[in-house]
């Protein structure tokens, strides 16, 4: 009888030990899986933060706007918005008034949506006046394929936007045809309204098509003007020209 008891007890004991061992293995495996998942989640988060810091470094939205944001009524007008990102400087939002200058805005947006401006530069900085960009050559002589009608006074067009600080306008050869602008543009760093040419006629307001203005990010323009004011003209070394990372059309924009 005693032998039977020993034989009956031994298999039961082994079964219990085996069950405990299997449970321990499962618990250990589950713990490893959880720890691995946690470590992976932490790694992904760290890499995401690092990538965001690198990608957005110096390229956050700027502050400040053209005075037109507060003083100009745009009710009932055909208004578009674009965002411009200047590498290492930041982002700018620009309002485009297609009611004021329909052909100019149409041309500009066509180029934007073709990504024409992505990777181009600001090649010209004139102290206390403007910064100029959008030239595919980076020299001041580049152009796109389609000239646009000059929507300004000397070409018989009533342009309501004056060249105030923060206004964007099309650049052109002042000695050429009024319809010679194609892709280059400039943004005023100071009020240029009332400046006369040698014939005592309005220079900027009458000769160039102002077609919008900065509604957010004027500080970006100011930083560029400050950093490059020593050139006071064309930046001959193209490697030093501020790069337009992109310009893209926005579906909408709300005042911050």
C-alpha positions as CSV (number, residue, x, y, z in Angstrom):
1,X,0.0,0.0,0.0
2,X,2.8,2.4,0.9
3,X,4.4,1.8,-2.5
4,X,1.1,2.6,-4.3
5,X,0.9,5.9,-2.4
6,X,4.5,6.8,-3.4
7,X,3.8,6.0,-7.1
8,X,0.5,8.0,-7.0
9,X,2.1,11.0,-5.4
10,X,5.2,11.3,-7.6
11,X,3.3,12.0,-10.9
12,X,1.0,14.5,-9.2
13,X,3.9,16.4,-7.8
14,X,5.7,16.5,-11.1
15,X,2.6,17.7,-12.9
16,X,2.3,20.5,-10.4
17,X,5.9,21.6,-10.8
18,X,5.5,21.4,-14.6
19,X,2.4,23.6,-14.5
20,X,4.2,26.2,-12.3
21,X,7.2,26.2,-14.7
22,X,5.0,26.8,-17.7
23,X,3.1,29.6,-16.0
24,X,6.4,31.2,-15.0
25,X,7.6,31.0,-18.6
26,X,4.4,32.6,-19.9
27,X,4.7,35.4,-17.3
28,X,8.3,36.0,-18.2
29,X,7.5,36.2,-21.9
30,X,4.6,38.6,-21.3
31,X,6.9,40.8,-19.2
32,X,9.5,40.8,-21.9
33,X,6.9,41.7,-24.6
34,X,5.6,44.6,-22.4
35,X,9.0,46.0,-21.7
36,X,10.0,45.7,-25.4
37,X,6.8,47.5,-26.4
38,X,7.4,50.3,-23.8
39,X,11.0,50.7,-24.9
40,X,9.9,50.9,-28.6
41,X,7.3,53.5,-27.8
42,X,9.8,55.6,-25.9
43,X,12.3,55.3,-28.8
44,X,9.6,56.3,-31.3
45,X,8.6,59.3,-29.2
46,X,12.2,60.5,-28.8
47,X,12.9,60.1,-32.5
48,X,9.6,62.0,-33.3
49,X,10.6,64.9,-31.0
50,X,14.1,65.0,-32.4
51,X,12.8,65.0,-36.0
52,X,10.3,67.7,-35.1
53,X,13.0,69.9,-33.5
54,X,15.3,69.5,-36.6
55,X,12.5,70.0,-39.1
56,X,11.0,73.0,-37.4
57,X,14.3,74.5,-36.2
58,X,14.1,78.3,-36.9
59,X,11.0,77.8,-39.1
60,X,8.1,78.5,-36.7
61,X,5.5,81.0,-37.7
62,X,6.6,84.6,-37.3
63,X,4.7,87.4,-35.7
64,X,3.4,90.8,-36.8
65,X,1.6,92.0,-39.8
66,X,1.0,94.8,-42.3
67,X,-1.2,97.6,-41.0
68,X,-3.7,96.6,-43.7
69,X,-4.7,93.6,-41.6
70,X,-6.4,96.0,-39.2
71,X,-7.4,98.9,-41.5
72,X,-8.5,97.3,-44.7
73,X,-12.0,95.9,-45.2
74,X,-11.9,92.7,-47.3
75,X,-15.6,91.9,-47.0
76,X,-17.0,90.6,-50.3
77,X,-13.6,90.5,-52.0
78,X,-11.9,87.5,-53.6
79,X,-9.3,86.7,-51.1
80,X,-6.7,83.9,-51.1
81,X,-3.9,83.0,-48.7
82,X,-0.5,81.5,-49.1
83,X,2.1,80.4,-46.6
84,X,5.8,81.0,-47.3
85,X,8.5,79.2,-45.4
86,X,12.0,80.7,-45.5
87,X,14.7,78.2,-44.5
88,X,16.2,79.0,-41.0
89,X,14.0,82.1,-40.7
90,X,10.3,81.0,-40.3
91,X,6.9,81.1,-41.9
92,X,4.8,83.9,-43.3
93,X,1.1,84.1,-44.2
94,X,0.3,86.5,-47.1
95,X,-3.2,87.6,-48.1
96,X,-3.7,87.9,-51.9
97,X,-6.5,90.2,-53.1
98,X,-7.7,88.9,-56.5
99,X,-10.4,91.6,-56.6
100,X,-7.7,94.2,-56.6
101,X,-5.3,92.5,-59.1
102,X,-7.0,89.4,-60.6
103,X,-4.3,88.7,-63.3
104,X,-1.4,89.2,-60.9
105,X,-2.9,86.9,-58.3
106,X,-3.8,84.3,-60.8
107,X,-0.3,84.2,-62.2
108,X,1.3,84.1,-58.7
109,X,-1.0,81.2,-57.6
110,X,-0.3,79.3,-60.8
111,X,3.4,79.4,-60.0
112,X,2.8,78.5,-56.4
113,X,0.7,75.5,-57.2
114,X,3.4,74.4,-59.7
115,X,5.9,74.6,-56.8
116,X,7.9,77.0,-59.0
117,X,9.1,79.0,-56.0
118,X,10.1,76.0,-53.8
119,X,13.9,76.2,-53.4
120,X,14.4,79.6,-54.9
121,X,15.8,82.5,-52.9
122,X,15.6,86.2,-51.9
123,X,18.5,87.6,-54.0
124,X,18.0,91.3,-53.4
125,X,17.9,93.1,-50.1
126,X,17.7,96.9,-50.1
127,X,18.1,98.5,-46.7
128,X,14.9,100.1,-45.3
129,X,13.1,99.4,-48.6
130,X,12.4,95.8,-49.6
131,X,13.5,92.2,-50.0
132,X,13.1,90.7,-53.5
133,X,12.9,87.0,-54.5
134,X,11.4,84.4,-56.8
135,X,14.1,84.6,-59.5
136,X,15.0,81.1,-60.9
137,X,18.5,82.4,-61.7
138,X,19.0,84.2,-58.4
139,X,20.5,87.2,-60.2
140,X,17.6,89.6,-60.8
141,X,17.4,88.6,-64.5
142,X,15.4,85.3,-64.3
143,X,11.8,85.0,-65.3
144,X,9.0,82.5,-65.9
145,X,7.4,81.8,-69.2
146,X,4.3,83.9,-68.9
147,X,4.4,87.7,-68.5
148,X,1.4,89.2,-66.6
149,X,-0.6,92.3,-67.2
150,X,0.7,95.3,-65.2
151,X,-2.1,96.1,-62.8
152,X,-1.0,99.6,-61.7
153,X,-1.8,103.3,-62.5
154,X,0.6,104.0,-65.4
155,X,-0.9,101.0,-67.2
156,X,-4.4,102.2,-66.7
157,X,-5.3,100.1,-63.7
158,X,-6.7,101.4,-60.4
159,X,-4.7,99.5,-57.8
160,X,-6.1,100.1,-54.3
161,X,-3.2,98.6,-52.4
162,X,-0.4,101.0,-51.6
163,X,3.2,100.0,-51.0
164,X,3.1,100.0,-47.3
165,X,5.4,98.0,-45.0
166,X,4.5,94.3,-45.4
167,X,2.9,94.7,-48.9
168,X,3.9,92.2,-51.6
169,X,4.3,93.4,-55.1
170,X,5.5,92.1,-58.5
171,X,9.0,93.2,-59.6
172,X,9.6,94.1,-63.2
173,X,12.1,96.0,-65.4
174,X,11.1,99.6,-64.9
175,X,12.5,100.5,-68.3
176,X,10.6,97.8,-70.1
177,X,7.0,97.2,-71.1
178,X,4.5,97.6,-68.3
179,X,3.4,93.9,-68.8
180,X,6.9,92.6,-68.3
181,X,6.6,91.1,-64.8
182,X,6.6,87.3,-64.6
183,X,7.6,85.7,-61.4
184,X,9.9,87.9,-59.3
185,X,8.2,89.7,-56.3
186,X,9.2,92.0,-53.5
187,X,8.0,92.6,-50.0
188,X,8.2,96.1,-48.5
189,X,10.2,96.4,-45.3
190,X,9.1,100.0,-44.8
191,X,6.3,102.3,-46.2
192,X,7.2,103.2,-49.7
193,X,4.0,105.2,-50.4
194,X,4.6,108.7,-51.7
195,X,8.1,108.0,-52.9
196,X,8.6,109.9,-56.2
197,X,10.7,109.2,-59.3
198,X,12.9,111.7,-61.0
199,X,9.8,113.1,-62.8
200,X,8.0,113.7,-59.5
201,X,5.4,110.9,-60.2
202,X,4.6,108.1,-57.7
203,X,7.3,105.5,-58.1
204,X,6.2,102.3,-56.3
205,X,2.5,102.9,-56.1
206,X,2.1,103.8,-59.8
207,X,4.6,101.5,-61.4
208,X,4.3,98.1,-59.6
209,X,1.4,95.8,-59.0
210,X,0.9,95.4,-55.3
211,X,-1.3,92.4,-54.9
212,X,-1.4,91.5,-51.2
213,X,0.2,91.9,-47.8
214,X,1.6,90.0,-44.8
215,X,-1.1,89.1,-42.3
216,X,1.2,87.0,-40.1
217,X,5.0,86.6,-39.8
218,X,6.4,90.1,-40.5
219,X,9.1,89.4,-38.0
220,X,10.6,86.9,-40.5
221,X,10.9,89.6,-43.2
222,X,12.5,92.0,-40.6
223,X,15.1,89.3,-39.6
224,X,16.1,88.8,-43.3
225,X,16.4,92.5,-43.9
226,X,18.5,92.9,-40.7
227,X,20.8,90.0,-41.5
228,X,21.4,91.1,-45.1
229,X,21.3,94.9,-44.9
230,X,25.0,95.1,-45.5
231,X,24.5,94.0,-49.1
232,X,22.1,96.8,-49.8
233,X,21.3,95.3,-53.2
234,X,21.9,92.0,-55.0
235,X,23.5,89.2,-53.0
236,X,26.0,88.0,-55.6
237,X,27.0,84.9,-53.7
238,X,24.1,82.6,-54.3
239,X,25.1,80.3,-51.5
240,X,24.3,83.1,-49.0
241,X,20.9,84.0,-50.4
242,X,18.0,83.2,-48.0
243,X,16.2,80.1,-49.4
244,X,12.4,79.9,-49.9
245,X,11.7,76.4,-48.7
246,X,8.2,76.5,-50.1
247,X,5.2,78.6,-50.9
248,X,1.8,76.8,-50.7
249,X,-1.8,77.9,-51.0
250,X,-3.9,77.7,-47.9
251,X,-7.5,76.7,-47.9
252,X,-8.3,79.3,-45.2
253,X,-6.6,81.4,-42.6
254,X,-7.8,82.8,-39.2
255,X,-6.3,85.7,-37.4
256,X,-4.3,84.3,-34.4
